[in-house]
Amino acid sequence: MLFNSLAYLVFLPVTVGVYWELPRRWRPWMLLAASYVFYGAWDVRFLALILLSTVVDHAVGIRLGMTEAPLRRRRLVAASVVVNLGILATFKYWGFFVESAADLVSRFGLQPHLPVLSVVVPVGISFYTFQTMAYTIDVYRGTIDPERRFVVFALYVAFFPQLVAGPIERARRLLPQLADLPLRPTRDDLEAGIRLIAVGFVKKVVIADTVAPVVDRVFGDPAGAGALALATGVVGFAVQIYGDFSGYTDIARGSARLLGVHLVENFRRPYWASNITDFWRRWHMSLSSWLRDYLYIPLGGNRRGRRRTYLNIAAVMLLGGLWHGAAWTFVAWGALHGAMLALHRWSRERGLLGGGPTRWGWALTMLGVLVGWVFFRAPDFSTAWTVLAGIASGRPGAVDPAGLVFVTLAVLGVWWLDRSEHAGSVNPVASAPALVRGLAYGVALVFAIVGGASSPNQFIYFQF
């Protein structure tokens, strides 16, 4: 995989330099080749899966544009969904379903011999699968026209900045940009691209990777840790996953900006949310909007009564949890968030929430989110319950002073970056002269590269 600090920061400038020197008509082909090299450097065999999804959905889109027959159109979109979800289920969920079924049957005294498929989960398969499915569904709905140029559609599926961990782009937003790539770079795009990449690497290397050892120690032996150490580990993971995932998104958006392409925002200060609904409007925004538009609304949304609305919320969040990983802990994480969303909606409908955001609302939201992160991070339920029970008991235990300092500094770092990013007036770098800004971003980038050269931590969301 080319996505480590040093390799990627050689690959990216070479790609950008060649891209802007090529005649405009060859740039889509060049970007497609670069995207396949980028992905194939991890495991060239899994390029076949991307190509299969690309060929199927491009062909289905073309056929949908050629027919108005309702039955024919339904069959075409069904074929696309079956192929894409079939690939996803085979490579990501087959082992999980087989093991779960075997465990259930064994509880009745039987010894099943079910077929097991041991394969590596292709990096980013959940992301590009959702992206291609969204295209086909949008063409079926008539909200976009099919893309007839194969190279443009293939680039939409495999565009390397966001291929392995999003954001999940909509065809109506990304396809027009790829079909009409800019003639030359703009100063705003280049500056914004460098800034986003620098900030992204700082979030990943300086913040997320710094607290990762603290988190690993706590979740590796929760029974031997006291309540304060356990709470430090949970808060550390909340900071780690945010720095890791939003850092990747910043790098992806910055890389695309260097190519004149604007990717959608995926995070907007999620830990500032005043309630759980607000949290999901700020966290992994491309996934939450995808689940809303392609799952929640088709299920009926809030149009079929309160009971059905709550069931739809629960179903969507359960599937959202399973989307993250083939484990019951992820399902529990989704169920918890579904319950919190349903409870918030129920309270709001009965006027129990008051007139607006409150500190209590923020505190309760963060408590629920932190409890959810325990299930997300824990390898099994036993570990999760041990962590939560240890914190609730308030039991004494040894405190890791360095870990406590690292997590505290990481929390402050995330707070400052979020505040700076969304309120430029408080960021002294944002209003500095161009030379000062360039030096600041350059120093941040070099610092992150040097720190990341020895970092063993992959991006967390690469596993999804």
N, C-alpha and C positions, 0 to 999 in steps of 0.2 A: 504494500500500500504506500502510495506516494505522500499520504497525508501525515507526515511528521514534520517537525519544524524545519530541519535543514533541507530535506528532499523537496518539500513543497515550495520552499522559498528559493529553490533553484528552478524548479519546474515552472512556477508561476511567471517570473519575469521573462523567461525564455518564450513562453507561450504568448504573453502579452506583446513582447517585442516583434515576434514573427507575425502575429495577428495584424498589427497596425501597418506592417510593411507590405502585406499582401494586397492584391487587387480586391476590391469589395466583394466581387462575385465568388471568390474562392474562400472567403472567411468562414462561412458556415461549414464547409467541408473540413477546413483546418481545425475549427473548434470541435467538430465531431471526432476527428482523428485524435485530438488531444484528450478528449473526454474518454475515449476508449482506451488509450494508453494509460491514463490516470487510473481507471478502474481495473484494467487488465493487469496492472503492476501488482495488484493484490492477488488475484487468481484469474488467469486468462480464461479458464473454462467457464466461469460464470458470465462472461460476455454473451454467451449463447442465450442465457435467460433474458437479458436486456433486449437482445435482437429479436427473440421470439415475441416478447410483449410489444415491441415496436412494430414489427411486421403485422401482427394480428390487429392491433388497434388502429394502425394506419389504414389497413385494408377495410376494417369495419367502418371507420369514419367515412371513407370514400363511398362505400356501399350505402351507408345511411343517407349520404347526400344525393344518391341516385334513385331512391325509392321513397314513396309516400305511403306505401301499404303498411297499416299498423302492425299486422301480424309479422310481416317480414322484418320490420324495424325492431320489434320486441325480440325476435329470434337473434338478430345481429348483436344487439346490446347484451343479450343473455350469453351469447358465445364469448364475447369479450370478458364479461364478468367471470364466467366459468374458467376460462384460461388463466386469467390473472390471479383469481383467488385459488385456483388449483395449484398453480406454481407456489404461491405463498404458503398454502396449507401443507404441501408436500415437503418443502424445504425448512419451514419454520415450526410447524405445529404437529407434524406426523408423530414424532417421538413422544411429544407431550400427550396427545390423545391416546396413543397406544398404551403408554405407561399408566395413564389415569384409568383406562378401561381395564387393564390387567389388575390394577390395585383394587378396583371395585369388585371384579369377579372373584378375586382371591379372598375377599371378605366372606364369601359364601362357601369357602372350603374347596374351591376349584383351583386348578393350576393351568391357566391358559397359556397357549403358545402362539402369541400374536406376532405378526411380522414387524420387525424393527428396522428402521431406515436410519443409519448413522451417517449423517452428512454435516458439513459445516454450513451454518446459515450464511448465505451471501450477504455481504455488507450492503446496507441501504435498501434491501429488497422491499421492506414495508413502505418506504418513502416513494420509490419510483412506481411501485404497484398502485398506490393510491393516486398518484399523479396521472398515470395513464388511464385508470378507470374513470377519473373525473373528466378527462377529455372526451371519452366515448359517451359518457352520460350526458355531458353538455351538448354534444352534437345530436344525440338522440332527442334531447329536450328542445332543440332548435335555438339554444342561446348563443351558439357559435357555429360558424361554417367549418366544414372539414378542411384540414390542411392538406393540400394536394402535393406539395413538394416534400418528397420523402426525407431529404437531408434536413429540412427545417424541423419536421416532426421528430426525427431521430435525435436531433440536437435538443429538442424540448424534453425528451425522455432522459437523455444522458448528460445534460449540461454539467460539466464537472464541478463547478463551485458548490452546487447544492445537491449533487447526485446521491451522496451517501448518508446525509442526515438533514436534508431539507434546507430551507423551508419548502413545504409542499406547495408548489406554484399552480395557479389556475391557468388553463390554456388561454383564456381570453386576455390574460395579462401578460404572459411570457411569450406566447407564440408570435404576436405582432412585433415584439422587440427583436426576436430572432429572425423573423422574416424580413426585417428592414433594419439591419445593423447600421450603426452610425458611420458616417464617412470618416470622421477623425475624432480623436479624444478631446474632451473639454477639460479645462482646468478644474472645474468643480468636481467632475467625476474622478480625476486622478487624485486630487487632494482628499476627497471623501473616501476613496478606495484605500489609500495608504493609512488614513486615520482609523478606519474600521478594522483593517488587518492588524494594525499595531495594538489597538484596544482589545481585539479578540485574542491575540496571543498573550497579552497581559492577563486577561481574565482566565485563560486556560492554564498558562504556565506559572504565573506568579500567584494566582489565587487558588484555582481548583487543585492543581498538582501539589501545592504547599500543604493544604489541609488533608489531602488524600491519605497520607500515612496515619494521621490521627484517626480518621474514620475507619480505616482498615483495622487498626488495633482494637477499637471499640467493638466493631461488629465481628471481629475474629474471635474474641473471647469476652462476650458480654457478662458471663457469669462471674468473672473475676474483677469486674469494674464497679466502682461506686456510682451513686446516682448522679453526682456532678460530672464525672467522667463520661457516663452514658449520655447525659444531656448535651455535653460538649460535642460528642460524636454525632448526635442527631442534628444539631445545629450546623456542625461542620459539613455533614452531607448535604443539607439544604443549600449551603453556600457552594459546595463543590459542584453539585449537579447544575446549579444555575450558572456558575462561572464557566463550567465545561461546555454546556449546551449553548448558552447565549454567546460564549466566546467563539464556538464553531460558526454560529449563525453570522456573527460580525465578520469573521474571516471570509465566509461564503459571500456575503453581501459586498464586502470590500473587493474581493477578487472579481466579482461580476462587474462592479463599477469601473474597474480598470479596463474592462472590455466594452464599456458603454451600455451595460445591461443593468437594470434596476430590479433587484429582488425585493419581495415583500418583507415588511417588518414582522418579526416572529416573537419578540418580547417587548413589553412595555412596563417596566418596573413592577413585576408581579408581586413582590413581597411588600409592596405598598397598598395592596388591595384591601378594600374596606369590608368585603364579604366574599364568599366562595364563588359566587357568580362573577363578580368583578375579577377575581383571580383568574378564572378561565377566559376572560376577555383580554388578559395580559400575558398569560403563560402559553407557550407553544401555540400561538394564535392561528397559524396555518392549519394545524391539526384540529383545533377546537372548531374552527369555522367549517372545515371539511366534514367533521362529524355532524355538525348542525345541518349543513346543506344537503348532504348525501345519505344521511341516516336518520337523524332526528325528525326532520320535516317530512321525508317520505313515510316514516312510521305514523305520521299524523300530528307530530309536534304537540301543540297545546290546543288543537282544534276539536278534540273528541272527548272533552270532559276532563275533570281533575284527575280521576283515578288513572285514566289512560295516559295523561301527561306525565304523572309520576312514574308509571311503568316505562314510558319511552325514555325518560331521563335515566332510569336505572339500566335499561338495556344498552343505551348508547355508552354509558360510562363503563359498564362491564366489558363491552367489546373494545372500548378505548384502552382499558387496562390490559386486555389480552393482546391488543395490537402491540403494546410495548414489549411483551415477552411471553414465552410459552411456559408459564409457571403460575401456580395458584396464588402466590403472593402478589403477582401483578393483578390478578382478578380481584383479590381482596382490596388492593389499592383503588381499583376502579369502582368497586362496590362502595367503599367508604366515601369517595368523592360523589358518587351518585346519590348516596343517602344525604350528604351535606347539601348538595344542590336542591334536592327535593325538599328538605327541611327549610332551606332558605326561601324557596318559592312559597311553601305553605305558610311560613311566618309573614312573608310580605303580603300575601293575599288576605291575611287576617289583620293586617295593620299592626303587627306586633314589633316592628323594627324601628319605629320612631320616624323622625323627619329626615334623616340623612346619615352620612358616615360618622362613626364614633370610634373612640379609642377601644372601647369594649368590642365593637364589631371587628376591628382590625386584630385585636388580641385573640379572639375566638377563632377567627379565620386562620391565623398563623398557627394556633394550637392544632387545629384540624389538619392543616397542611403538613406540619411536622410529624404528627402521628402517621399520616399517610406515607411520608418518606421512609419511615421505619420499615413498612411492608415492602416498599419499592426497593430498598437497599438490602434487606435481609435475604440470605440465601434460602431460608425456610421459615415456617411458622414458629418453630421452636425458638429460633434466634430472635424473631420479632417480639414474641411474648416475653422473652427474657429481658430484652432491652426495655420494653414498656413497663414491665413489673418492677424492674430495678429502679427506674426513674420514679415511679409512683410510690415505691416504698421509702424513698429518701434515705436509703442505706448509706452508711459511710464507706469510704474507700479511698485508696491512694489517688491523688490528683496529679495529672501530668502538667506541670506549669508551662512547659514549652508548647504543648498542644493547646492549652487554654489561651495562651498569647497568640498563637497562630490563627486560631479560629476567630478570636476577637478582632485581630487585624484584618482578617479576610472579610468579616461582616462589615467593618468600617470601610474597607476598600470597595466592596460591592455597593454600599450606600453612596459613597462619593461618586463612583462611576455612573450609577443610575441618575443621581441628581445632576451631574455634569452633562450627561448625554441628553437629558430631556429638559434641561433649563440652562441653555448655553451661557446665559449671563453670569452664572456663578462659576463658570469654568474659565480660569484665567488664560488657558491655552487657546480656547476658542476665539477669543477676541484679540489675540496677540498678532503682530505682523507676520506675514507669510514665512519669512525666514525663521522666526522663532518657532512657529508652528511646525515647520518642516524638521527643525532640529529636535524638537520635543518628540514628535512622532518617530523620528529616526532612532533616537536614543531608546525610546520605549520598545521599538521593534528589535533592536540589537540586543537589549537586555533580555527580552523574551526568547530570542533565538538562542542565546548563550545558555540561558536557564533550561530551555527545552531540548538542547542537544543531548543531555543525559537523562531526560525524563522518560520513564518506561510506560507512562500512562497514556493509553489510547483514549480517544474521545468516547465518553460513556454511551452516547446514542448511536455509535457505530454498530452496536450489537442489535439494534432494533431495525 
